[in-house]
Amino acid sequence: MKALILSGGKGTRLRPLTYTGAKQLVPVANKPILWYGIEEMAAAGITEIGIIISPETGAEVKNKTGNGEKFGVNITYILQEKPAGLAQAVQVAQTFLGDSPFAMYLGDNLIQQGDLSSFLDKFTQQQPDALILLREVTNPSAFGVAKVDEKGKVLQLIEKPKVPPSNLALVGVYFFSPVIHDAISLIKPSARGELEITDAIQCLIDQEKEVLAYNLDGWWLDTGKKDDLLEANRLILDTYLQKSILGDIDPKTQITGRVQIGTESKIINCTIRGPVVIGNNCYLENCFIGPYSSIADNSTLIETDLEHSVVLEGAKITGIQQRIIDSLIGQRAQLSIAPRRPKALRFLIGDDSQIELT
């Protein structure tokens, strides 16, 4: 069993952050989104992992993620010269995949930890030609949707239907036998010029191959938009954060709830209400840090109120006592404020930005 994780794509919905970096490396609870998928594969016992990368961000993904040793896996990087569809990514990876069954995982998705193992168990036990992960949603017209019979057999896949046959959306996690390669060789590019994995799966269905569904009971998030990423940050902090104080905390600082503070960080006269994670080598002074905030390594916050926000590595926020909420601050961004303050602040700020509010 192998795994194929897709980490190409341009991340247009997270611009300006993704003008300068891979969307799959944007952190959730101070960990790149991509790494959660790798850890899920490792926990399920899948140790041979191929990661699809793009020419624009591939070097960054490789440098940040490494050869897989820190995850207990072996990582092979596979270059997709241009984004031409999920099925085309499988074509590009065919040499790596060989005749092995494999899991395919979209690198900007997050599913509740542990669900992948039970998904793999069903695939191993029943040995279908394809097993697709589905999740009930309230707005199925916004997703690819599966029509499934009472035995869990997939009868049809429909992309963003006006009249959905069910409320079961495709999550973006699949298991395939090697026959998927033959199906991909038979499909044509879609109207948007891409080889769609849903068309390849439909080809299997039309050939009367066994395509089964597995319903996800836990949460699932596509982190492609700011609000979804903030919600993912909230869920991860709420569910998995463990209290750990490794930095230097002065006596005036008040900490309540589950708070994690990294090494060499210095916290002076702050109020911190968890769940909150603060990385290594951060400096915070005279700040209020509210629940569901993640502050990455080497960040500086002075005279700042922050809540339900994600601050990326090396950012500097100074002189803002009006509370910042629901915000995503890019790497090395600098944010300050003039004496006259607005009533509310919400930001999506790209890497290396410098902003002064008046």
C-alpha positions as CSV (number, residue, x, y, z in Angstrom):
1,M,0.0,0.0,0.0
2,K,1.3,3.4,-1.0
3,A,0.0,7.0,-0.6
4,L,-0.2,9.9,-3.0
5,I,-0.6,13.3,-1.5
6,L,-1.3,16.3,-3.8
7,S,0.6,19.4,-2.9
8,G,0.6,21.3,-6.2
9,G,-2.1,23.8,-7.1
10,K,-1.8,27.6,-6.8
11,G,-4.0,28.3,-3.8
12,T,-5.8,31.3,-5.5
13,R,-8.4,31.4,-2.7
14,L,-5.8,32.1,-0.1
15,R,-4.1,34.9,-1.9
16,P,-2.1,37.1,-1.1
17,L,-0.5,34.5,1.2
18,T,0.0,32.0,-1.6
19,Y,1.6,34.4,-3.9
20,T,4.8,33.6,-2.0
21,G,4.3,30.1,-0.7
22,A,2.5,26.8,-1.0
23,K,-1.0,26.7,0.3
24,Q,-0.4,23.3,1.8
25,L,2.4,24.8,4.0
26,V,0.1,27.4,5.6
27,P,0.0,26.4,9.3
28,V,-2.9,25.2,11.3
29,A,-2.1,25.2,15.1
30,N,1.5,26.0,14.1
31,K,1.8,22.9,11.9
32,P,1.7,23.0,8.0
33,I,-1.6,21.6,6.7
34,L,0.3,19.1,4.5
35,W,1.9,17.5,7.6
36,Y,-1.4,16.4,9.0
37,G,-2.0,14.3,5.9
38,I,1.4,12.7,6.2
39,E,0.9,11.9,9.9
40,E,-2.5,10.4,9.1
41,M,-0.8,8.1,6.5
42,A,1.9,7.1,9.0
43,A,-0.6,6.4,11.7
44,A,-2.5,4.1,9.3
45,G,0.7,2.2,8.6
46,I,1.4,3.6,5.1
47,T,5.0,4.5,4.9
48,E,5.7,4.9,1.2
49,I,4.4,8.3,0.3
50,G,4.6,10.2,-3.0
51,I,3.9,14.0,-2.8
52,I,2.9,15.8,-6.0
53,I,4.6,19.2,-6.2
54,S,4.6,22.1,-8.6
55,P,7.5,24.0,-10.2
56,E,6.5,27.2,-8.3
57,T,6.4,25.8,-4.8
58,G,8.0,22.4,-5.0
59,A,11.4,23.4,-3.6
60,E,9.7,25.1,-0.6
61,V,7.6,21.9,0.1
62,K,10.7,19.7,-0.1
63,N,12.8,21.9,2.1
64,K,10.2,22.2,4.8
65,T,9.0,18.6,4.8
66,G,12.2,16.7,4.1
67,N,12.6,13.0,3.2
68,G,9.9,11.8,5.7
69,E,12.3,10.6,8.4
70,K,10.7,12.9,11.1
71,F,7.3,11.3,10.3
72,G,8.6,7.7,10.1
73,V,7.9,7.4,6.4
74,N,9.8,7.6,3.1
75,I,8.8,10.5,0.9
76,T,9.2,10.6,-2.9
77,Y,8.6,14.0,-4.6
78,I,6.9,13.9,-8.0
79,L,6.8,17.0,-10.2
80,Q,3.6,17.9,-12.0
81,E,4.7,20.5,-14.5
82,K,1.3,22.1,-14.7
83,P,-2.0,21.6,-12.8
84,A,-4.0,19.5,-15.3
85,G,-6.3,17.7,-13.0
86,L,-6.2,15.1,-10.2
87,A,-6.3,12.2,-12.6
88,Q,-3.3,13.6,-14.4
89,A,-1.5,13.8,-11.1
90,V,-2.0,10.0,-10.8
91,Q,-0.6,9.6,-14.3
92,V,2.5,11.6,-13.4
93,A,2.9,9.4,-10.3
94,Q,2.4,6.1,-12.1
95,T,6.1,5.1,-12.0
96,F,6.1,5.6,-8.2
97,L,2.8,3.8,-7.7
98,G,3.6,0.8,-9.9
99,D,1.1,-2.0,-9.4
100,S,0.4,-1.1,-5.7
101,P,-3.0,-0.1,-4.4
102,F,-2.8,3.4,-3.0
103,A,-4.5,6.1,-1.1
104,M,-4.9,9.5,-2.7
105,Y,-5.2,12.5,-0.4
106,L,-5.7,16.2,-1.2
107,G,-3.0,18.0,0.7
108,D,-5.1,21.0,1.7
109,N,-7.8,18.8,3.4
110,L,-8.1,18.0,7.0
111,I,-10.0,15.0,8.4
112,Q,-10.5,14.0,12.1
113,Q,-7.5,12.0,13.2
114,G,-8.0,8.3,13.2
115,D,-10.6,8.2,10.5
116,L,-8.1,7.2,7.8
117,S,-7.2,4.0,9.6
118,S,-10.8,2.7,9.6
119,F,-11.1,3.8,5.9
120,L,-8.0,1.7,5.1
121,D,-9.4,-1.3,7.0
122,K,-12.5,-1.4,4.9
123,F,-10.5,-1.2,1.7
124,T,-8.2,-4.0,2.8
125,Q,-11.1,-6.2,4.0
126,Q,-13.4,-5.7,1.0
127,Q,-10.8,-5.1,-1.7
128,P,-13.0,-3.0,-4.0
129,D,-11.6,-1.4,-7.1
130,A,-12.1,2.0,-5.5
131,L,-13.3,3.3,-2.1
132,I,-14.3,6.9,-1.8
133,L,-14.7,8.9,1.4
134,L,-18.0,10.8,1.7
135,R,-19.4,13.3,4.2
136,E,-22.9,14.5,4.7
137,V,-23.1,18.3,4.0
138,T,-25.9,20.9,4.1
139,N,-25.1,22.4,0.7
140,P,-24.4,19.4,-1.7
141,S,-24.8,21.6,-4.8
142,A,-21.4,23.1,-4.0
143,F,-19.6,19.8,-4.1
144,G,-19.1,16.6,-6.1
145,V,-21.8,14.3,-4.9
146,A,-22.2,10.6,-4.9
147,K,-25.4,8.6,-5.5
148,V,-25.1,5.4,-3.3
149,D,-27.3,2.4,-2.9
150,E,-28.4,0.8,0.4
151,K,-25.4,-1.5,0.3
152,G,-22.9,1.3,0.0
153,K,-22.2,0.8,-3.7
154,V,-21.5,4.0,-5.6
155,L,-23.9,4.3,-8.6
156,Q,-23.0,7.7,-9.9
157,L,-20.8,10.8,-9.3
158,I,-22.2,14.2,-10.2
159,E,-20.1,17.4,-10.0
160,K,-22.0,20.3,-8.3
161,P,-25.5,19.1,-9.3
162,K,-28.4,21.5,-9.4
163,V,-30.6,18.8,-8.1
164,P,-28.4,16.6,-5.8
165,P,-29.3,12.9,-5.6
166,S,-27.9,12.9,-2.1
167,N,-26.2,15.1,0.5
168,L,-23.0,13.0,0.4
169,A,-20.1,15.0,-0.8
170,L,-16.7,13.7,-1.9
171,V,-14.2,14.5,0.7
172,G,-11.0,14.3,-1.4
173,V,-9.7,11.1,0.1
174,Y,-9.7,7.9,-2.0
175,F,-8.3,4.4,-2.1
176,F,-7.7,2.8,-5.5
177,S,-6.6,-0.6,-6.9
178,P,-4.2,-0.4,-9.9
179,V,-7.2,-0.6,-12.3
180,I,-7.6,3.1,-11.9
181,H,-4.7,3.6,-14.3
182,D,-6.6,1.9,-17.1
183,A,-9.7,4.1,-16.4
184,I,-7.6,7.3,-16.5
185,S,-6.2,6.2,-19.8
186,L,-9.7,6.1,-21.2
187,I,-11.0,9.5,-20.1
188,K,-10.9,12.8,-21.9
189,P,-10.2,16.3,-20.5
190,S,-13.2,18.0,-19.0
191,A,-14.6,21.4,-20.1
192,R,-12.0,23.1,-18.0
193,G,-9.2,21.2,-19.8
194,E,-8.3,18.8,-16.9
195,L,-8.4,15.1,-16.4
196,E,-10.8,14.7,-13.5
197,I,-10.5,11.9,-11.0
198,T,-14.3,11.8,-10.8
199,D,-14.5,11.0,-14.5
200,A,-12.0,8.1,-14.0
201,I,-14.1,6.8,-11.0
202,Q,-17.3,7.1,-13.1
203,C,-15.5,5.1,-15.8
204,L,-14.9,2.3,-13.3
205,I,-18.6,2.4,-12.4
206,D,-19.6,2.3,-16.1
207,Q,-17.4,-0.8,-16.5
208,E,-19.2,-2.4,-13.6
209,K,-16.1,-2.4,-11.4
210,E,-16.8,-2.3,-7.6
211,V,-16.7,1.3,-6.3
212,L,-17.8,1.5,-2.7
213,A,-18.5,4.5,-0.4
214,Y,-17.3,5.1,3.2
215,N,-19.1,7.7,5.2
216,L,-17.0,9.9,7.4
217,D,-18.5,10.5,10.8
218,G,-15.8,13.0,12.1
219,W,-15.1,16.4,10.9
220,W,-13.7,17.4,7.5
221,L,-12.5,20.7,6.2
222,D,-11.1,22.0,2.9
223,T,-8.7,24.7,4.1
224,G,-8.6,26.6,0.8
225,K,-10.3,29.7,2.1
226,K,-9.4,32.0,5.1
227,D,-12.5,31.2,7.1
228,D,-12.1,27.5,6.6
229,L,-8.5,27.7,7.7
230,L,-9.5,29.6,10.8
231,E,-12.1,27.0,11.5
232,A,-9.6,24.2,11.1
233,N,-7.3,26.0,13.5
234,R,-10.1,26.2,16.0
235,L,-10.9,22.5,15.7
236,I,-7.3,21.3,16.0
237,L,-6.7,23.5,19.0
238,D,-10.0,22.5,20.6
239,T,-9.4,18.8,20.1
240,Y,-5.7,18.1,20.3
241,L,-3.8,20.9,22.1
242,Q,-1.9,19.8,25.2
243,K,-0.7,22.3,27.8
244,S,3.0,22.9,27.7
245,I,4.9,26.0,28.9
246,L,8.6,25.9,27.8
247,G,9.2,29.7,27.4
248,D,10.0,32.4,29.9
249,I,6.9,33.8,31.6
250,D,7.1,36.8,33.9
251,P,5.0,37.0,37.1
252,K,2.6,39.5,35.8
253,T,1.4,37.3,33.0
254,Q,-1.9,35.4,33.5
255,I,-2.5,32.1,31.7
256,T,-5.7,30.2,31.8
257,G,-6.8,27.1,29.9
258,R,-4.7,24.9,27.6
259,V,-1.8,27.0,26.4
260,Q,1.3,25.9,24.6
261,I,4.4,28.1,24.6
262,G,7.6,27.1,22.8
263,T,11.2,27.3,23.8
264,E,13.1,30.7,24.0
265,S,9.8,32.6,23.9
266,K,9.4,35.5,26.3
267,I,6.0,36.6,27.6
268,I,5.8,39.9,29.6
269,N,2.6,41.3,31.3
270,C,0.2,39.4,29.0
271,T,-3.2,37.7,29.5
272,I,-3.5,34.5,27.6
273,R,-6.7,32.5,27.4
274,G,-6.5,29.1,25.8
275,P,-6.6,27.2,23.7
276,V,-3.6,29.1,22.3
277,V,-0.4,27.9,20.8
278,I,2.7,30.2,20.7
279,G,5.8,29.0,18.9
280,N,9.5,29.2,19.6
281,N,11.5,32.4,20.0
282,C,8.4,34.6,20.2
283,Y,8.3,37.9,22.1
284,L,4.9,39.1,23.6
285,E,4.5,42.2,25.8
286,N,1.4,43.9,27.1
287,C,-0.9,41.7,25.0
288,F,-4.2,39.9,25.3
289,I,-4.2,36.6,23.4
290,G,-7.7,35.1,23.3
291,P,-8.9,31.6,22.5
292,Y,-8.2,29.9,19.2
293,S,-5.1,31.9,18.3
294,S,-1.9,30.4,16.8
295,I,1.3,32.4,16.8
296,A,4.2,30.9,14.8
297,D,7.9,30.9,15.6
298,N,9.9,34.2,15.7
299,S,6.9,36.4,15.9
300,T,6.7,39.7,17.9
301,L,3.5,41.1,19.4
302,I,3.5,44.3,21.5
303,E,0.4,46.2,22.8
304,T,-1.8,43.9,20.8
305,D,-5.2,42.2,21.4
306,L,-5.6,39.0,19.3
307,E,-8.3,36.4,19.2
308,H,-9.4,33.5,16.8
309,S,-6.5,34.3,14.5
310,V,-3.4,32.8,12.9
311,V,-0.1,34.6,12.8
312,L,2.6,33.2,10.6
313,E,6.3,33.0,11.2
314,G,8.3,36.1,11.8
315,A,5.3,38.5,11.8
316,K,5.4,41.7,13.9
317,I,2.3,43.4,15.3
318,T,2.8,46.5,17.5
319,G,0.7,49.1,19.1
320,I,-2.7,47.6,18.4
321,Q,-5.0,47.4,21.4
322,Q,-8.2,47.3,19.4
323,R,-8.8,43.6,19.2
324,I,-7.8,41.8,16.0
325,I,-10.2,38.9,15.3
326,D,-10.8,36.3,12.6
327,S,-7.5,37.3,10.9
328,L,-4.7,35.6,9.1
329,I,-1.3,37.4,9.2
330,G,1.4,36.3,6.7
331,Q,5.1,35.5,7.3
332,R,7.2,38.5,8.2
333,A,4.3,40.9,7.8
334,Q,4.5,44.1,9.9
335,L,1.3,45.6,11.3
336,S,1.1,48.8,13.3
337,I,-1.6,51.4,13.9
338,A,-1.7,55.2,14.0
339,P,-3.3,57.0,17.0
340,R,-6.8,57.1,15.6
341,R,-8.3,53.6,15.7
342,P,-11.1,52.0,13.7
343,K,-13.8,50.2,15.6
344,A,-13.1,46.7,14.2
345,L,-10.3,45.0,12.4
346,R,-10.3,41.9,10.2
347,F,-7.3,41.0,8.0
348,L,-5.9,38.7,5.4
349,I,-2.3,39.9,5.1
350,G,0.3,38.4,2.8
351,D,3.9,37.6,3.5
352,D,6.4,40.5,3.8
353,S,3.6,43.1,4.0
354,Q,4.0,46.3,5.9
355,I,0.8,48.0,7.0
356,E,0.0,51.1,9.0
357,L,-3.6,51.9,9.8
358,T,-4.7,55.5,10.1
